[in-house]
Amino acid sequence: MLSRIELMRRKNKPTVGLLFLSILYMVLCCLIFFSLALVMVELIMTDKVSFERSDIEHIVVVSVIAGTAAAVRSWIFAKIDERKARKSHLSDSE
């Protein structure tokens, strides 16, 4: 019977589907954060909130770049950790 740790390792494998979900999640989080930051800056600087089309386009572009970079970095580190764990598990069994 598989131990609980082995089951958790099997469930939490970094897959390509998980990568795309992570990218979508991080882009959404960045979109919310940068939108709130823009509102705060507009309120502080001009005491009113007015969005132009270019502001929204910039927020979307920056959110996609930052969200994709964060998700890919996280996925790569998960793959590296998985590989290290597999190597250490193989060396322990020998």
C-alpha positions as a printed Julia matrix, in Angstrom:
94×3 Matrix{Float64}:
   0.0    0.0     0.0
   1.26   3.49   -0.87
   2.17   5.77    1.95
   0.5    9.13    2.38
   3.62  11.04    1.28
   3.83   9.06   -1.95
   0.18   9.81   -2.67
   0.75  13.52   -2.07
   3.76  13.5    -4.38
   1.71  11.83   -7.07
  -1.14  14.36   -6.74
   1.06  17.46   -6.72
   3.09  16.76   -9.85
   3.73  19.89  -11.91
   1.95  19.19  -15.19
   1.4   21.37  -18.25
  -2.28  21.71  -17.35
  -1.31  22.94  -13.9
   1.08  25.4   -15.56
  -1.74  26.91  -17.63
  -4.01  27.12  -14.59
  -1.22  28.82  -12.65
  -0.66  31.31  -15.48
  -4.37  32.12  -15.6
  -4.53  32.54  -11.82
  -1.44  34.74  -11.65
  -2.58  36.94  -14.55
  -5.92  37.45  -12.82
  -4.22  38.3    -9.51
  -1.85  40.74  -11.22
  -4.76  42.31  -13.11
  -6.6   42.96   -9.86
  -3.48  44.24   -8.08
  -2.37  46.58  -10.87
  -5.91  47.89  -11.35
  -6.16  48.73   -7.66
  -2.71  50.33   -7.79
  -3.78  52.48  -10.73
  -6.93  53.59   -8.9
  -4.91  54.49   -5.81
  -2.34  56.45   -7.8
  -5.08  58.29   -9.7
  -6.84  59.16   -6.43
  -3.65  60.38   -4.79
  -2.4   62.38   -7.78
  -5.61  63.91   -9.18
  -8.32  63.28   -6.55
 -10.45  61.58   -9.21
 -10.46  58.29  -11.06
 -10.43  58.39  -14.84
  -9.28  55.51  -17.01
  -8.18  55.87  -20.58
  -8.07  53.0   -23.03
  -4.26  53.08  -23.02
  -4.2   52.69  -19.21
  -6.33  49.56  -19.42
  -4.2   48.16  -22.25
  -1.03  48.78  -20.23
  -2.5   47.05  -17.18
  -3.5   44.01  -19.24
  -0.08  43.76  -20.93
   1.85  44.13  -17.67
  -0.45  41.63  -15.94
   0.08  39.03  -18.66
   3.86  39.5   -18.55
   4.13  39.45  -14.75
   1.62  36.64  -14.28
   3.22  34.43  -16.92
   6.71  35.04  -15.55
   5.65  34.24  -11.97
   3.76  31.09  -12.93
   6.51  29.75  -15.2
   9.16  30.44  -12.55
   7.1   28.6    -9.96
   6.49  25.68  -12.32
  10.2   25.4   -13.21
  11.19  25.35   -9.53
   8.55  22.67   -8.87
  10.01  20.58  -11.68
  13.51  21.02  -10.27
  12.32  20.01   -6.78
  10.52  16.99   -8.23
  13.69  15.9    -9.99
  15.8   16.39   -6.85
  13.28  14.43   -4.79
  13.3   11.61   -7.32
  17.09  11.5    -7.32
  17.31  11.5    -3.52
  14.6    8.82   -3.31
  16.53   6.63   -5.76
  19.8    7.1    -3.9
  18.11   6.32   -0.55
  16.75   3.01   -1.81
  20.2    1.83   -2.97
